[in-house]
Amino acid sequence: MLPLKENILSRIFFLFVGIFVVIAGVAAYALRTIDRSLASSDWVNHTYATIYEFENIASGLRQGDGLMRTYALTGDPRDLASCRASFALLEENMDTARALTRGDEATYQTLLRLITRVQERAALARTVWTARSANQSDKVQTLLAADAGSDTIAAIERGLEKLRDAQYEKLSERERVAYIQMQTTRWVIGLGIALNFLLLTAVGWLLRDDIAARRRITAVLTEANAQLEGKVLSRTAELRATNEQLLTENLERKWTIASQEHQLRYNQLIVNSVNDLVIVLTKALTVTRINAAVVQLTGREDETIITGALAKIVEVARDPAAGLDPLARALFEGRELRHHPVVVLGQDGRRIPGLLTLIPLRDQDNVVGGIAVVQVVHSSISKKAL
């Protein structure tokens, strides 16, 4: 099974990263929405509790004021106890309302003003209780006659009603915001699910495309292997034929080399059997090969002659007017030089006269050296000859 391509792996990796990011984003938004919903729920409960306390204050004030007037008329201790209990409960409701509205400055200040008026009603009730308990009927009648109770209570109730209506308006606004948040959450979650579905579809498409590509590659490789096997067999046959041909050519080459070596040895024997001095020169008149006659006549070893200058063993006669060495000039001009007078210099100081013939050696049209043949004129000349 072929491995996944590196670019396919990177694409799948980035797609899964995208899926993770979408899931994380949706989850974070959902958690934030849940926190907001919990906070909104707490706020709604708090608002309803505030409205409930406003209503309790209004009803408690009405009830307390009615019980106060009943006790003023009857003087019954049970009515007094009920009136006291009603105003005590009213005080608790006001304390609770103050605590609930402390975070809303405007509502809190309005409530404090209303509570002050409620407390004035409670103070009036206590004064009436005291006078009635002391059987001061005239004072009680005077207090009740001077009190505009219904108008005061109605004003307090209108104030509480306005506070209650304001709380209901806040509830309506909060419900509207909560509804918008809920709809937004639905859209975000739906969009996240759709986006993740698209990303997963893209991952599946990439995997399917890669599997199809690997199948195509497998088919191509199978076909290529079959073709390669045929080519290998064909190439093996060609190599076998080539090896046989090379073996034949190697044998022929060995025979040719052996024949050439035999010819070279034969030519060397011929050259060495010549009495004349045979010297192979470069274009710079450096000795590269000699025959046995050179060693025999000069008394020098091969090592001292080969790669040395020709002037060490042969002194060439020069024309004072010409100036240039006639051998160098002949090689430069690419022409033969025949029967030029020279002196062969022996190891023991002998000077042996001779005639030199120079034949240029060519590589295509370029002169690369020459062959100098020296014919000795008098081989028994003394050191002072010439």
Backbone torsions as a table, in degrees:
resi	resn	phi	psi	omega
1	MET	NA	128.4	-178.6
2	LEU	-73.6	143.6	177.9
3	PRO	-72.5	158.5	176.8
4	LEU	-65.2	142.9	177.1
5	LYS	-66.2	152.2	-176.3
6	GLU	-64.1	-39.5	-180.0
7	ASN	-68.1	-33.9	176.6
8	ILE	-65.1	-44.0	179.1
9	LEU	-61.2	-42.6	-180.0
10	SER	-65.4	-39.2	178.9
11	ARG	-65.3	-44.7	179.4
12	ILE	-62.7	-39.6	178.9
13	PHE	-60.7	-46.9	-179.2
14	PHE	-67.0	-33.5	176.7
15	LEU	-65.0	-43.3	178.2
16	PHE	-66.5	-34.9	174.6
17	VAL	-61.9	-41.7	177.0
18	GLY	-62.3	-42.2	178.0
19	ILE	-60.9	-44.9	179.4
20	PHE	-61.7	-42.4	-179.9
21	VAL	-62.8	-42.6	179.7
22	VAL	-63.6	-46.2	179.5
23	ILE	-61.3	-43.7	180.0
24	ALA	-63.6	-41.8	179.1
25	GLY	-64.3	-43.8	178.8
26	VAL	-64.3	-42.4	179.7
27	ALA	-63.3	-42.5	179.3
28	ALA	-63.5	-42.7	179.4
29	TYR	-65.6	-39.4	179.1
30	ALA	-63.9	-42.9	177.8
31	LEU	-63.1	-40.3	178.4
32	ARG	-64.0	-40.1	178.8
33	THR	-65.4	-38.8	177.8
34	ILE	-62.8	-43.2	177.6
35	ASP	-60.7	-42.3	178.3
36	ARG	-64.5	-39.9	-180.0
37	SER	-63.9	-41.2	178.1
38	LEU	-64.2	-43.2	178.7
39	ALA	-64.2	-40.3	178.6
40	SER	-64.8	-40.2	178.7
41	SER	-62.5	-42.8	177.8
42	ASP	-62.0	-41.6	-179.4
43	TRP	-64.8	-40.7	178.9
44	VAL	-62.4	-45.4	177.8
45	ASN	-60.4	-41.2	178.8
46	HIS	-63.0	-41.9	-179.5
47	THR	-65.2	-44.1	179.0
48	TYR	-63.6	-37.6	177.3
49	ALA	-63.7	-39.0	178.4
50	THR	-64.4	-45.2	178.4
51	ILE	-60.8	-41.3	179.6
52	TYR	-61.3	-40.7	179.7
53	GLU	-69.1	-37.1	175.8
54	PHE	-59.3	-45.0	-179.8
55	GLU	-65.4	-38.1	177.9
56	ASN	-63.7	-38.3	178.9
57	ILE	-63.6	-45.6	-179.0
58	ALA	-62.9	-47.8	-178.6
59	SER	-69.1	-38.2	179.1
60	GLY	-64.4	-37.7	178.6
61	LEU	-65.3	-44.6	177.7
62	ARG	-60.5	-46.0	-177.8
63	GLN	-65.4	-45.1	-179.9
64	GLY	-62.1	-43.4	179.6
65	ASP	-64.2	-38.8	178.8
66	GLY	-66.1	-42.9	179.1
67	LEU	-66.3	-34.5	177.8
68	MET	-62.3	-45.3	-179.0
69	ARG	-67.9	-35.2	177.8
70	THR	-64.2	-45.3	179.5
71	TYR	-64.0	-36.3	179.5
72	ALA	-63.1	-31.0	179.6
73	LEU	-83.3	-42.9	-171.5
74	THR	-94.0	-35.6	-174.0
75	GLY	70.3	13.5	-178.8
76	ASP	-72.9	126.9	-179.8
77	PRO	-59.1	-31.3	179.0
78	ARG	-65.3	-36.9	176.2
79	ASP	-66.2	-36.9	177.3
80	LEU	-63.1	-43.9	-179.8
81	ALA	-62.9	-42.6	179.8
82	SER	-63.9	-40.9	179.8
83	CYS	-64.7	-44.0	177.7
84	ARG	-60.1	-44.5	-179.4
85	ALA	-62.7	-39.3	-179.7
86	SER	-63.5	-45.9	180.0
87	PHE	-69.3	-32.4	176.4
88	ALA	-64.4	-43.1	177.3
89	LEU	-64.7	-37.0	177.5
90	LEU	-62.4	-39.2	177.8
91	GLU	-63.4	-40.3	177.3
92	GLU	-63.4	-41.8	179.0
93	ASN	-62.3	-39.3	179.2
94	MET	-67.8	-39.8	177.0
95	ASP	-61.4	-43.1	179.5
96	THR	-64.8	-41.1	179.5
97	ALA	-63.6	-41.0	176.8
98	ARG	-60.2	-43.5	-179.4
99	ALA	-64.6	-37.7	-177.3
100	LEU	-73.5	-30.4	-176.0
101	THR	-99.5	5.8	-176.4
102	ARG	-64.0	-26.2	179.1
103	GLY	-79.5	-13.6	179.1
104	ASP	-111.1	101.9	-171.0
105	GLU	-61.1	-45.3	-177.3
106	ALA	-64.4	-47.4	179.3
107	THR	-64.1	-39.1	-178.5
108	TYR	-62.8	-45.1	-178.8
109	GLN	-66.9	-39.7	177.3
110	THR	-63.7	-42.0	179.7
111	LEU	-63.7	-38.6	179.2
112	LEU	-61.7	-40.2	178.6
113	ARG	-64.4	-41.1	178.5
114	LEU	-67.3	-39.8	179.3
115	ILE	-63.8	-35.5	177.3
116	THR	-60.1	-42.2	179.6
117	ARG	-69.4	-36.2	176.8
118	VAL	-64.7	-39.9	179.2
119	GLN	-66.1	-31.8	174.9
120	GLU	-63.9	-37.6	176.3
121	ARG	-66.1	-38.2	178.6
122	ALA	-66.2	-37.8	178.3
123	ALA	-65.8	-39.8	176.6
124	LEU	-61.9	-40.6	179.8
125	ALA	-63.0	-41.3	179.8
126	ARG	-64.6	-37.9	178.2
127	THR	-64.4	-41.2	178.7
128	VAL	-65.2	-41.0	179.2
129	TRP	-59.0	-45.0	-176.4
130	THR	-64.3	-45.0	-179.0
131	ALA	-66.9	-39.4	-178.9
132	ARG	-69.6	-38.2	178.6
133	SER	-64.7	-28.2	179.4
134	ALA	-90.6	8.4	179.1
135	ASN	59.9	36.6	177.2
136	GLN	-97.6	75.0	-174.2
137	SER	-65.0	-36.2	-179.4
138	ASP	-63.7	-43.4	179.2
139	LYS	-63.6	-39.9	179.7
140	VAL	-62.6	-44.3	-179.2
141	GLN	-63.8	-38.1	178.9
142	THR	-64.3	-44.3	-179.6
143	LEU	-62.8	-44.3	-178.3
144	LEU	-69.7	-36.8	-180.0
145	ALA	-66.9	-35.7	-179.0
146	ALA	-79.4	-12.4	-175.1
147	ASP	-88.0	129.1	171.9
148	ALA	-96.6	64.3	-171.5
149	GLY	-59.9	-48.0	-175.1
150	SER	-62.3	-42.8	-179.6
151	ASP	-66.2	-41.1	-179.7
152	THR	-64.4	-47.3	179.9
153	ILE	-62.8	-40.5	179.3
154	ALA	-62.3	-39.4	179.6
155	ALA	-65.4	-43.3	178.6
156	ILE	-62.7	-42.5	-179.7
157	GLU	-63.4	-39.2	177.9
158	ARG	-64.0	-40.2	177.6
159	GLY	-62.2	-45.1	178.3
160	LEU	-63.9	-36.3	179.4
161	GLU	-64.8	-40.0	177.6
162	LYS	-62.9	-42.4	177.4
163	LEU	-61.8	-40.6	179.7
164	ARG	-64.9	-43.2	179.5
165	ASP	-62.4	-38.5	178.3
166	ALA	-62.9	-38.4	177.6
167	GLN	-66.3	-39.0	177.5
168	TYR	-64.8	-37.8	176.4
169	GLU	-62.7	-41.4	176.8
170	LYS	-63.1	-38.2	176.9
171	LEU	-62.3	-43.2	179.4
172	SER	-62.1	-44.3	178.8
173	GLU	-63.8	-40.7	179.5
174	ARG	-66.5	-37.6	177.4
175	GLU	-65.0	-38.4	177.8
176	ARG	-63.9	-44.7	178.4
177	VAL	-63.1	-41.2	179.5
178	ALA	-63.8	-38.3	178.5
179	TYR	-64.8	-43.2	178.1
180	ILE	-62.7	-42.5	178.4
181	GLN	-62.6	-40.4	179.1
182	MET	-63.3	-43.7	178.5
183	GLN	-64.7	-42.4	177.6
184	THR	-61.5	-41.4	178.1
185	THR	-61.7	-42.4	177.9
186	ARG	-60.5	-44.3	179.2
187	TRP	-64.1	-43.3	-179.3
188	VAL	-63.1	-46.8	-179.8
189	ILE	-64.5	-43.5	178.4
190	GLY	-62.2	-42.5	178.3
191	LEU	-65.0	-40.5	178.1
192	GLY	-62.4	-42.3	178.9
193	ILE	-64.1	-43.7	179.9
194	ALA	-63.8	-42.5	-179.7
195	LEU	-65.0	-42.6	177.3
196	ASN	-63.5	-37.2	177.3
197	PHE	-63.1	-42.5	177.6
198	LEU	-64.0	-42.0	179.4
199	LEU	-64.5	-41.7	177.1
200	LEU	-64.9	-37.2	175.7
201	THR	-62.2	-41.1	178.0
202	ALA	-63.4	-39.8	177.2
203	VAL	-62.6	-45.1	178.5
204	GLY	-62.2	-39.3	179.2
205	TRP	-65.4	-41.7	177.9
206	LEU	-62.2	-43.6	179.0
207	LEU	-63.8	-43.0	179.3
208	ARG	-63.1	-42.7	179.6
209	ASP	-64.2	-40.0	179.6
210	ASP	-66.9	-40.7	178.9
211	ILE	-62.8	-43.4	178.3
212	ALA	-63.2	-40.6	179.0
213	ALA	-64.4	-40.7	178.8
214	ARG	-66.0	-35.5	176.5
215	ARG	-65.3	-42.0	177.4
216	ARG	-63.3	-42.3	179.7
217	ILE	-63.7	-39.9	178.5
218	THR	-61.9	-42.6	178.9
219	ALA	-64.2	-42.8	179.5
220	VAL	-64.3	-41.9	179.0
221	LEU	-64.0	-39.6	178.1
222	THR	-61.6	-45.9	178.8
223	GLU	-64.4	-41.6	179.6
224	ALA	-64.5	-37.5	177.8
225	ASN	-63.8	-41.1	178.5
226	ALA	-63.6	-45.2	178.4
227	GLN	-64.1	-40.5	179.8
228	LEU	-63.6	-39.2	178.5
229	GLU	-61.9	-42.6	177.1
230	GLY	-63.7	-42.7	178.8
231	LYS	-64.4	-37.7	178.7
232	VAL	-62.6	-44.1	178.3
233	LEU	-62.2	-44.6	179.2
234	SER	-63.5	-43.4	-179.3
235	ARG	-66.0	-36.3	177.7
236	THR	-61.7	-43.0	178.0
237	ALA	-63.2	-42.3	178.4
238	GLU	-62.9	-42.4	178.7
239	LEU	-64.2	-38.5	178.0
240	ARG	-62.0	-43.9	178.6
241	ALA	-65.9	-40.0	179.0
242	THR	-64.4	-41.6	178.2
243	ASN	-61.4	-42.4	177.9
244	GLU	-62.6	-40.9	178.9
245	GLN	-65.4	-41.0	179.0
246	LEU	-64.1	-39.9	177.0
247	LEU	-59.5	-42.3	178.4
248	THR	-64.6	-44.9	179.3
249	GLU	-64.9	-36.6	177.6
250	ASN	-62.5	-41.9	177.2
251	LEU	-62.3	-43.9	178.6
252	GLU	-64.3	-39.6	179.3
253	ARG	-64.9	-41.9	177.9
254	LYS	-60.5	-42.7	178.4
255	TRP	-64.0	-39.4	-179.8
256	THR	-66.1	-44.6	179.8
257	ILE	-63.1	-43.8	178.4
258	ALA	-60.9	-39.8	178.9
259	SER	-66.4	-41.2	179.1
260	GLN	-65.9	-41.8	177.7
261	GLU	-61.6	-41.1	177.8
262	HIS	-62.4	-40.9	-179.9
263	GLN	-66.5	-40.9	178.7
264	LEU	-62.6	-44.4	177.9
265	ARG	-62.0	-38.3	180.0
266	TYR	-65.9	-43.9	179.0
267	ASN	-64.6	-39.6	179.0
268	GLN	-62.7	-40.0	177.2
269	LEU	-62.2	-39.4	179.9
270	ILE	-65.4	-46.1	-178.3
271	VAL	-63.4	-41.5	-179.3
272	ASN	-68.0	-23.7	-179.6
273	SER	-81.1	-11.2	178.9
274	VAL	-77.1	136.4	179.7
275	ASN	-75.5	-27.4	178.4
276	ASP	-70.2	157.2	179.2
277	LEU	-83.1	124.6	179.1
278	VAL	-113.6	120.9	-176.3
279	ILE	-129.8	125.5	176.2
280	VAL	-95.6	126.9	-173.3
281	LEU	-118.9	156.5	167.9
282	THR	-89.4	176.4	-179.8
283	LYS	-67.1	-21.9	177.9
284	ALA	-90.0	12.1	179.0
285	LEU	63.2	40.9	173.7
286	THR	-102.6	135.3	-176.7
287	VAL	-76.2	130.3	177.8
288	THR	-115.4	-30.4	177.1
289	ARG	-148.5	152.4	177.3
290	ILE	-143.1	163.7	173.7
291	ASN	-100.8	175.6	-175.4
292	ALA	-64.3	-27.2	-178.4
293	ALA	-63.5	-31.7	-179.9
294	VAL	-66.8	-45.7	179.3
295	VAL	-63.7	-41.4	-176.4
296	GLN	-67.2	-41.1	-175.4
297	LEU	-78.0	-40.0	-176.7
298	THR	-85.3	-20.5	-178.2
299	GLY	73.7	18.5	-178.8
300	ARG	-104.9	156.9	176.1
301	GLU	-82.2	158.1	179.5
302	ASP	-57.4	-40.9	-174.9
303	GLU	-62.7	-29.8	-178.3
304	THR	-83.0	-13.4	-177.0
305	ILE	-101.9	-49.9	-176.1
306	ILE	-67.0	139.4	-175.7
307	THR	72.1	3.9	175.2
308	GLY	-98.4	173.0	-180.0
309	ALA	-76.0	147.4	178.1
310	LEU	-62.0	-29.8	-176.8
311	ALA	-64.4	-16.3	178.8
312	LYS	-71.8	-27.0	-177.0
313	ILE	-119.0	-17.2	-178.9
314	VAL	-133.9	126.5	175.2
315	GLU	-102.8	119.4	-174.7
316	VAL	-95.7	130.9	177.2
317	ALA	-69.0	137.3	-177.3
318	ARG	-119.7	150.8	173.2
319	ASP	-88.4	117.6	-176.3
320	PRO	-57.1	-29.6	-178.4
321	ALA	-74.5	-33.1	-177.4
322	ALA	-74.0	-43.0	176.4
323	GLY	86.4	-48.3	-176.0
324	LEU	-81.9	145.5	176.5
325	ASP	-56.8	125.9	-176.8
326	PRO	-62.7	-31.6	178.6
327	LEU	-69.1	-46.2	179.1
328	ALA	-62.0	-37.2	179.5
329	ARG	-68.1	-40.2	179.6
330	ALA	-64.6	-42.7	177.7
331	LEU	-65.6	-38.4	179.2
332	PHE	-63.7	-39.0	-179.1
333	GLU	-85.6	-11.3	177.7
334	GLY	72.0	35.3	180.0
335	ARG	-123.4	162.8	178.6
336	GLU	-81.1	150.8	176.2
337	LEU	-124.3	122.3	-172.9
338	ARG	-118.9	135.9	171.7
339	HIS	52.7	46.7	177.1
340	HIS	-88.2	133.2	-177.4
341	PRO	-65.2	134.1	176.4
342	VAL	-142.2	169.4	175.4
343	VAL	-127.5	125.9	177.4
344	VAL	-87.0	129.0	-175.7
345	LEU	-98.7	117.0	179.7
346	GLY	-83.3	162.7	178.5
347	GLN	-64.6	-31.8	-177.2
348	ASP	-90.6	10.1	176.8
349	GLY	95.3	0.4	178.5
350	ARG	-68.6	148.9	176.7
351	ARG	-122.8	112.8	-171.7
352	ILE	-112.1	118.0	-179.1
353	PRO	-73.0	153.6	178.6
354	GLY	-165.7	177.2	178.6
355	LEU	-120.2	128.5	-175.1
356	LEU	-106.5	133.5	173.6
357	THR	-116.6	125.3	-177.1
358	LEU	-112.2	125.1	177.5
359	ILE	-115.4	118.8	-179.5
360	PRO	-66.6	144.5	172.9
361	LEU	-103.2	131.0	-174.8
362	ARG	-118.8	145.0	169.0
363	ASP	-116.1	98.8	-168.9
364	GLN	61.0	-116.2	-177.4
365	ASP	-100.1	2.9	-176.7
366	ASN	-103.5	136.9	176.2
367	VAL	-83.6	120.9	-177.7
368	VAL	-110.1	-6.6	-179.2
369	GLY	169.5	-158.9	-179.9
370	GLY	-164.6	168.2	176.3
371	ILE	-114.6	120.9	178.9
372	ALA	-103.9	125.7	177.2
373	VAL	-115.3	119.9	-177.5
374	VAL	-109.0	120.3	175.0
375	GLN	-97.1	120.9	-178.3
376	VAL	-74.6	131.7	-179.6
377	VAL	-86.1	-53.2	177.8
378	HIS	-132.4	107.8	-176.3
379	SER	-77.9	-10.1	-176.7
380	SER	-113.3	29.2	-178.6
381	ILE	-72.9	149.3	-179.6
382	SER	-82.5	178.7	-177.8
383	LYS	-64.4	-26.7	-175.7
384	LYS	-94.2	3.2	179.9
385	ALA	-65.8	141.8	-176.9
386	LEU	50.4	NA	NA
